[in-house]
Amino acid sequence: MQTVRVDLADRSYTVFIGTGILGSGHPAFDIPRGSTALIVSNEKVAPLYLESLEASLAGVEVHNLVLPDGESFKTLENWAQIIDRLVEIRATRDATVFTLGGGVIGDMGGFAAASYMRGIDFVQVPTSLLAQVDASVGGKTGFNHPLGKNLIGAFHQPTAVLIDIDTLDTLPGREFSAGLAEVIKIAAVRDADFLDWLEENRHAIASREPELVIELIRRSIANKAEIVAEDERESGVRALLNFGHSFAHAIETLTDYRLYLHGEAVAIGMMVATRLSEIRGLCKTGFSDRLGKLMTSFGLPLHIPEDLEPSSIIETMKLDKKVIAGSARLILVKAAGHGFIDSSSDKLQVAAAITASQKQT
């Protein structure tokens, strides 16, 4: 068992990482302050792990809600279903929401917890690698608007995060690879040694060796926890965690969330951002090739579909949450482990980076 502490004064919490946590009677499950818990899951995960989580919550009146699976279901309607279920079970302010699934479930369930009775407790139980290394930590919750991703939401920190890597045994290979994109992201902008480690161990990681999986989750979360502790509401350094995301969110929106998994879109977005850094002479030529080689070894896509016009991507990015006073805040890189916030890239440079990312290189 590994633990990482997210230090946020009275909102601090612990992330537990290990094997055999679900159904084990682990002390981390002694969390609900009241007698009622609602488990929110999806149609893929619930048949696999809902019963184990329910068994872990001994002495608590447990209810559940199972929603459709997928980014396209991260909607107002499904958020409202969670609220309706909380009302139906007569949940009070001491109830706890448990989010069992990937980032979509964690985001929607977390926002329901944030908005129900102006805020109740919730516990993240992420079952996808992407959620385990990134989405479950930091308190970002919400859902998508038809014109943009995550435009509705709130910062609401979980009470705890319980990561049982045994859940990755049933995770499809494509989704495991998508999670690795978020691991590469944080290494690329913050931790050069971690990036070296990922390259050195890429084959064993791809084979899901448990010790290495636990270590990459721990290192990813430790990096993110430090950033969140310094900048909980993304007014400064936390924006580094958006490396590749402005482009990724535009690509996801323009393809109706159906062509790529989120991590796959982030992989493409990182390639665009890195190429933009090279075009502007901010980092040495070749860093995009280095990232591309690592991502290719994990089966991640690198190229924007040719039928997506650069102008359409740029226009869609104007609705991104990271736009301030009309200027896009992009995360660019100077070198491995050294990301920075940039608002000075012009449209021609951005369009050139997008075009370069559409070509097979």
C-alpha positions in Angstrom: 0.0 0.0 0.0 1.3 3.4 -1.0 -0.3 6.7 0.2 0.0 10.3 -1.0 -1.3 13.2 1.1 -3.0 16.2 -0.7 -2.4 19.1 1.7 -5.2 21.6 1.6 -5.6 22.7 5.2 -9.1 21.6 6.4 -9.8 20.0 3.0 -6.7 17.7 3.0 -7.1 14.1 2.2 -5.2 10.9 1.5 -4.9 8.9 -1.7 -4.5 5.2 -1.1 -2.9 3.1 -3.8 -2.6 -0.7 -3.7 -4.0 -4.1 -4.6 -7.0 -5.8 -3.1 -8.5 -2.7 -1.6 -12.1 -3.2 -2.8 -14.0 -5.6 -0.6 -11.2 -5.9 1.9 -12.7 -4.0 4.8 -9.8 -1.5 4.4 -9.9 1.3 7.1 -10.2 3.8 4.3 -13.8 2.8 3.9 -14.7 4.1 7.4 -15.4 7.4 5.8 -19.1 8.3 5.7 -20.0 10.7 8.4 -23.7 9.7 8.2 -25.6 6.5 7.6 -26.3 7.0 3.9 -24.0 6.4 0.9 -24.8 6.6 -2.8 -22.5 4.8 -5.2 -22.5 6.3 -8.7 -21.1 4.0 -11.4 -21.6 3.1 -15.1 -22.8 0.2 -17.1 -19.4 -1.2 -17.7 -17.9 -0.9 -14.2 -20.9 -1.7 -12.0 -21.2 -5.4 -13.0 -17.5 -5.8 -12.1 -17.0 -3.9 -8.9 -20.2 -2.5 -7.5 -20.9 -5.5 -5.3 -17.4 -5.4 -3.8 -17.7 -1.7 -3.0 -21.1 -2.2 -1.4 -19.6 -5.0 0.7 -16.8 -2.7 1.9 -19.3 -0.2 3.3 -20.5 -2.3 6.2 -22.9 -0.5 8.6 -24.0 2.1 6.0 -27.2 2.2 4.1 -25.9 1.9 0.6 -27.8 2.9 -2.6 -26.6 3.0 -6.2 -27.1 4.6 -9.5 -25.8 3.1 -12.7 -25.4 5.5 -15.7 -24.4 5.0 -19.4 -20.7 4.8 -20.1 -18.7 7.3 -22.2 -17.7 11.0 -22.5 -20.8 11.7 -24.6 -23.0 11.0 -21.5 -21.2 13.6 -19.4 -24.3 15.8 -19.6 -26.7 18.0 -17.7 -29.3 15.2 -17.9 -27.1 12.6 -16.3 -25.9 15.0 -13.6 -29.6 15.7 -12.8 -30.2 11.9 -12.5 -27.6 11.8 -9.7 -29.3 14.8 -7.9 -32.7 13.1 -8.4 -31.4 9.9 -6.8 -30.0 11.8 -3.8 -33.4 13.4 -3.3 -35.2 10.0 -3.8 -33.1 8.3 -1.1 -33.6 11.4 1.2 -29.9 12.0 1.5 -29.0 14.6 4.1 -25.9 16.8 4.4 -24.0 14.0 6.1 -24.4 11.6 3.2 -21.5 10.5 1.0 -21.3 10.0 -2.7 -18.9 7.3 -3.9 -17.8 7.6 -7.6 -16.9 4.2 -9.0 -15.6 4.4 -12.5 -13.5 6.6 -14.8 -13.1 10.3 -15.1 -16.6 10.9 -16.4 -18.3 9.3 -13.4 -15.8 11.0 -11.0 -16.5 14.4 -12.6 -20.3 14.2 -12.6 -20.6 12.5 -9.3 -18.2 15.0 -7.7 -20.2 17.9 -9.1 -23.5 16.4 -7.9 -21.8 16.2 -4.4 -20.6 19.7 -4.7 -24.1 21.1 -5.7 -26.4 18.9 -3.6 -27.4 20.9 -0.4 -24.5 23.2 -1.3 -22.0 20.4 -0.8 -21.7 16.9 0.7 -18.8 14.5 1.0 -17.6 12.3 -1.9 -15.0 9.6 -2.3 -13.3 8.8 -5.5 -12.9 5.1 -6.4 -11.3 5.4 -9.8 -11.2 2.2 -12.0 -9.4 3.6 -15.1 -5.7 4.5 -15.2 -6.5 8.0 -16.5 -8.8 8.6 -13.5 -6.3 7.0 -11.1 -3.3 9.2 -12.2 -5.1 12.4 -12.8 -8.9 13.0 -12.8 -9.6 11.7 -9.3 -7.2 14.0 -7.6 -7.5 17.8 -7.3 -11.2 18.5 -6.9 -12.2 19.4 -10.5 -15.8 18.3 -11.1 -18.4 19.1 -13.7 -19.9 18.1 -17.1 -19.8 19.1 -20.7 -21.8 21.7 -22.7 -22.6 20.9 -26.3 -20.2 23.8 -27.3 -17.3 22.9 -25.1 -15.9 20.5 -22.6 -16.2 20.9 -18.8 -17.8 24.3 -19.1 -20.1 23.7 -16.1 -18.5 22.6 -12.9 -16.9 23.4 -9.5 -13.9 22.8 -7.4 -14.9 20.3 -4.7 -12.2 18.1 -3.1 -12.9 14.5 -2.3 -12.8 13.2 1.2 -10.4 10.4 0.1 -9.3 8.6 -3.1 -9.2 4.8 -3.1 -7.1 3.3 -5.9 -7.2 -0.5 -6.3 -5.0 -1.3 -9.3 -6.7 -4.8 -9.5 -9.4 -2.9 -11.4 -7.0 -2.4 -14.2 -7.1 -6.1 -14.9 -10.4 -5.6 -16.7 -9.4 -2.3 -18.3 -9.2 -2.6 -22.1 -5.7 -2.0 -23.6 -6.8 1.2 -25.4 -8.1 2.7 -22.2 -4.9 1.8 -20.3 -2.8 3.5 -23.0 -5.1 6.6 -22.8 -4.3 6.9 -19.1 -0.6 6.8 -19.9 -1.0 10.0 -21.9 -1.8 11.9 -18.6 1.3 10.3 -17.0 3.5 11.5 -19.8 1.9 14.9 -19.6 2.9 15.6 -16.0 6.4 14.2 -16.6 6.9 16.3 -19.7 6.0 19.6 -18.0 7.3 19.0 -14.4 9.5 16.0 -13.8 12.3 15.2 -16.3 13.6 12.3 -14.2 10.1 10.8 -14.3 10.1 11.1 -18.1 13.4 9.3 -18.2 12.0 6.5 -16.0 8.9 6.1 -18.2 11.2 5.7 -21.3 13.4 3.2 -19.5 10.5 1.1 -18.3 8.1 1.6 -21.2 7.9 -2.1 -22.1 7.3 -3.3 -18.6 4.7 -0.6 -18.0 2.9 -1.6 -21.2 2.8 -5.1 -19.8 1.2 -3.7 -16.6 3.7 -5.0 -14.1 2.0 -4.2 -10.8 5.0 -2.7 -9.0 5.7 -0.4 -11.8 2.0 0.6 -12.2 1.8 1.4 -8.5 5.0 3.5 -8.8 3.8 5.4 -11.9 0.5 6.2 -10.2 2.2 7.3 -7.0 4.7 9.6 -8.9 2.0 11.1 -11.0 -0.2 11.8 -8.0 2.7 13.1 -5.9 3.5 15.6 -8.6 -0.1 16.7 -9.0 -0.6 16.9 -5.2 2.2 19.4 -4.9 0.8 21.5 -7.6 -2.8 21.4 -6.2 -1.5 22.3 -2.7 0.2 25.3 -4.2 -2.6 26.4 -6.5 -5.9 24.7 -5.8 -8.1 26.8 -8.1 -5.8 27.0 -11.1 -4.9 30.7 -10.9 -1.2 30.0 -11.6 1.0 26.9 -11.7 -1.8 24.4 -11.8 -2.5 25.4 -15.4 0.6 23.4 -16.3 -1.5 20.3 -15.9 -3.4 21.5 -19.0 -0.5 20.7 -21.3 -2.1 19.6 -24.6 -5.6 20.0 -23.2 -6.7 23.1 -25.0 -6.1 21.4 -28.4 -7.5 18.1 -27.0 -10.8 19.6 -25.8 -11.3 21.3 -29.2 -10.6 18.0 -31.0 -13.0 16.1 -28.7 -15.7 18.8 -29.2 -15.4 18.8 -33.0 -15.5 15.0 -33.2 -18.5 14.8 -30.8 -16.5 12.8 -28.2 -16.8 9.7 -30.4 -13.5 9.4 -32.3 -11.0 9.6 -29.4 -10.8 8.7 -25.7 -9.8 11.7 -23.7 -6.2 10.5 -23.1 -5.8 9.9 -26.9 -6.9 13.5 -27.6 -4.5 14.7 -25.0 -1.7 12.8 -26.7 -2.4 14.6 -29.9 -2.7 17.9 -28.1 0.7 17.4 -26.5 2.2 16.9 -29.9 0.6 20.1 -31.2 1.8 22.1 -28.2 5.3 20.7 -28.4 5.5 21.4 -32.2 4.3 24.9 -31.4 7.1 25.3 -28.9 9.6 24.1 -31.5 8.2 26.4 -34.2 8.6 29.4 -31.9 12.1 28.4 -31.0 11.2 27.9 -27.3 12.6 24.4 -27.1 15.1 22.4 -29.1 13.9 20.7 -32.3 13.5 17.0 -31.5 11.5 17.1 -28.3 8.3 16.4 -30.2 9.9 13.4 -31.8 11.0 12.2 -28.3 7.5 12.5 -26.9 6.0 11.0 -30.0 8.3 7.9 -29.8 7.3 7.3 -26.2 3.6 7.7 -26.9 3.8 5.5 -30.0 5.3 2.7 -27.8 2.1 2.9 -25.8 -0.1 2.8 -28.8 -1.3 6.4 -28.6 -2.3 8.5 -31.7 -0.2 11.5 -32.7 -2.0 13.1 -35.6 -5.1 15.4 -36.0 -7.6 14.1 -38.6 -7.0 15.8 -41.9 -10.6 16.9 -42.2 -10.4 19.1 -39.2 -9.5 22.6 -40.3 -7.0 24.5 -38.2 -9.4 27.5 -38.2 -12.2 25.3 -36.8 -9.9 24.1 -34.0 -8.7 27.6 -33.2 -12.3 28.9 -33.2 -13.4 26.1 -30.8 -10.5 26.8 -28.5 -12.0 30.3 -27.9 -14.6 28.7 -25.6 -11.9 26.9 -23.6 -12.0 27.6 -19.9 -8.3 28.7 -20.0 -9.1 31.7 -22.2 -8.6 35.0 -20.2 -9.4 38.4 -21.6 -9.6 36.9 -25.1 -6.1 35.4 -24.9 -5.6 31.6 -24.9 -3.3 30.4 -22.2 -1.4 27.5 -23.8 1.0 25.3 -22.0 4.3 25.1 -23.9 7.6 23.5 -23.1 11.2 24.7 -22.9 12.7 21.3 -22.2 11.8 18.0 -20.6 10.2 18.8 -17.2 10.0 22.5 -17.9 6.5 23.6 -19.0 5.3 27.2 -18.8 2.2 29.2 -19.4 2.1 31.2 -22.7 -0.3 33.8 -24.0 1.8 35.2 -26.8 1.4 32.6 -29.6 -0.3 34.1 -32.6 -2.9 32.4 -34.8 -0.5 31.8 -37.7 1.9 29.9 -35.3 -0.9 27.9 -33.8 -2.3 27.0 -37.2 1.2 26.0 -38.4 1.6 23.6 -35.4 -1.9 22.1 -36.1 -1.0 21.6 -39.8 2.3 20.0 -38.9 0.4 17.6 -36.6 -1.9 16.6 -39.4 1.0 15.3 -41.5 2.4 11.8 -41.2 6.0 12.3 -40.1 
